[in-house]
Amino acid sequence: MREVTIRPAKRDELAAVAELRWQWGLERAMEHGDSPGTGHEEFVARFLDWAGRHGHSHHCLVAVRDGLVIGMAWLAVLQRVPTPLAVERASGDLQCVYVVPGERDGGLGGLLIQAVLALARELGLERVTVHSSIRAVPAYARHGFAASPCLLQAEPATSSR
């Protein structure tokens, strides 16, 4: 495998990250017979605005080969309610792990997952969760993710994702 660097995204790479997110959305839409809810240019502009406003809570890591962003993963950090045992608490959510189709099945997704978990350890997060597709569950399990009988979810409203 040619050399790949996994690192935090630079500000000038966020447009490339937006493109990856657009591609991911199109792939998912095609799987479900949906169409994008917005046009490409509007999406990229809104994504860049969102990334600028959420840089304090959402950390983007990228996989870069030959100067091209070929993969991404996000760690969303959520501050938790203090307890008498730990006043400063936070947990994380692994989001949007994506590798361009031509680079899949070479371990890049696993490298991105490992990098997110390393960042979570650096930040002292209590736990990291992930909402996965059925297809990706084995990849997350290989990196230590497991079902928890104590972590439940509810969907308060139906929304497009």
HUZIUR-V228961 format. One record per run of one state. SS is the DSSP state (A for helix, B for strand, O for the rest). FROM is the first residue (numbers start at 1). TO is the last residue. If there is no record, write none. Layout:
# HUZIUR-V228961
((SS & FROM & TO) (SS & FROM & TO))
This chain:
# HUZIUR-V228961
((O & 1 & 4) (B & 5 & 8) (O & 9 & 10) (A & 11 & 32) (O & 33 & 39) (A & 40 & 53) (O & 54 & 57) (B & 58 & 65) (O & 66 & 67) (B & 68 & 79) (O & 80 & 89) (B & 90 & 99) (O & 100 & 100) (A & 101 & 103) (O & 104 & 107) (A & 108 & 123) (O & 124 & 127) (B & 128 & 130) (O & 131 & 133) (A & 134 & 142) (O & 143 & 161))
